[in-house]
Amino acid sequence: MDLSTIIGLGSGILLFVISIRMGGPLGSFYSASSIVIVLGGTISATIVSYPMNQIKQLFKTVKKTMSKTNFSSSEIINNMVSFSEKARREGLLSLEDEIANLDDSFMQKGVQLVVDGTDPDLVRNILETELSFLEDRHAQGRGIFSTMGSYAPAFGMAGTLIGLIRMLETLDNPETIGPGLAVALLTTFYGTILSNLFFNPMAAKLKVKSSEEILLKEVVIEGLLSIQAGENPRIVEEKLKAFLAPNERESFNKNTEVNENEAA
């Protein structure tokens, strides 16, 4: 579970509830018709905007946003260095034994291509093509949330206009103006909250997660090509560490030193 997503959503909702409760009862901020207008309108417009097969992937996209990344760059670098050491000792064919133990399908495909003796340029082309399609799929999921983030405030405003029209119909009764205006503004409130606390942040989180996953797969590609070229494991490690941020590189070096000391 990705804690930052849960903490962000939970704290945002909690702070709004507390601030509303400090000013009066929560019931005054509830309107079933406003919820139907904003959510129903946003979902309907999104369905119109995208093919149904992409809409069906929305729940998987939400799950991906809420889940934690399975692999870290440090783990992948360690795997690549381990594969490099084994390949230099026993040959590239020895890596075939490692394929069944890998959980990542992208890495499995890459190792299989290397074991099969595929030309290095072809290995890179195949893996980078898969990487490109992966980016496209991520962009589709991100686009759905961005679209919903843009539609929600618009339907909130539409709900407000509906409420104002209803209010103007009873303008001869001053007692209904205040409550009517409050209900009318609730749809704008709902649209703003959904857009800026849920839809747009989810799109931003997907963009971050996509960048992280793409970086990890680029590490895999460079690592496999270095192994195929027969480079020294130490060179492979140094080349792949270039993908890490300075703080991650420092942490990786410390962990490597600790492991070497324990092994000694």
VENFENTA-V43923 format. One record per backbone hydrogen bond with DSSP energy under -1.0 kcal/mol. NH is the residue of the N-H (numbers start at 1). CO is the residue of the C=O. Records with the same first field share a line. If there is no record, write none. Layout:
NH=CO ; CO
This chain:
2=66
6=2
7=3
8=4
9=5
10=6
11=7
12=8
13=9
14=10
15=11
16=12
17=13
18=14
19=15
20=16
21=17
22=18
29=26
30=27
35=31
36=32
37=33
38=34
39=35
40=36
41=37
42=38
43=39
44=40
45=41
46=42
47=43
48=44
49=45
50=46
55=51
56=52
58=55
61=57
62=58
63=59
64=60
65=61
66=62
67=63
76=72
77=73
78=74
79=75
80=76
81=77
82=78
83=79
84=80
85=81
86=82
87=83
88=84
89=85
90=86
91=87
94=91
95=92
96=93
97=94
98=95
102=99
108=104
109=105
110=106
111=107
112=108
113=109
114=110
115=111
116=112
117=114
118=113
123=119
124=120
125=121
126=122
127=123
128=124
129=125
130=126
131=127
132=128
133=129
134=130
135=131
136=132
137=133
138=134
139=135
140=136
141=137
142=138
143=139
144=140
145=141
146=142
147=143
148=144
149=145
150=146
151=147
152=148
155=151
156=152
157=153
158=154
159=155
160=156
161=157
162=158
163=159
164=160
165=161
166=162
167=163
168=164
169=165
170=167
171=168
173=170
176=173
180=176
181=177
182=178
183=179
184=180
185=181
189=185
190=186
191=187
192=188
193=189
194=190
195=191
196=192
197=193
198=194
199=194
200=195
202=198
203=199
204=200
205=201
206=202
207=203
208=204
209=205
210=206
211=207
212=208
213=209
214=210
215=211
216=212
217=213
218=214
219=215
220=216
221=217
222=218
223=219
224=220
225=221
226=222
227=223
228=224
229=225
230=227
231=226
236=232
237=233
238=234
239=235
240=236
241=237
243=240
244=241
249=245
250=246
251=247
252=248
253=249
254=250
255=251
256=252
257=253
258=254
259=255
260=256
261=257
262=258
263=259
264=260
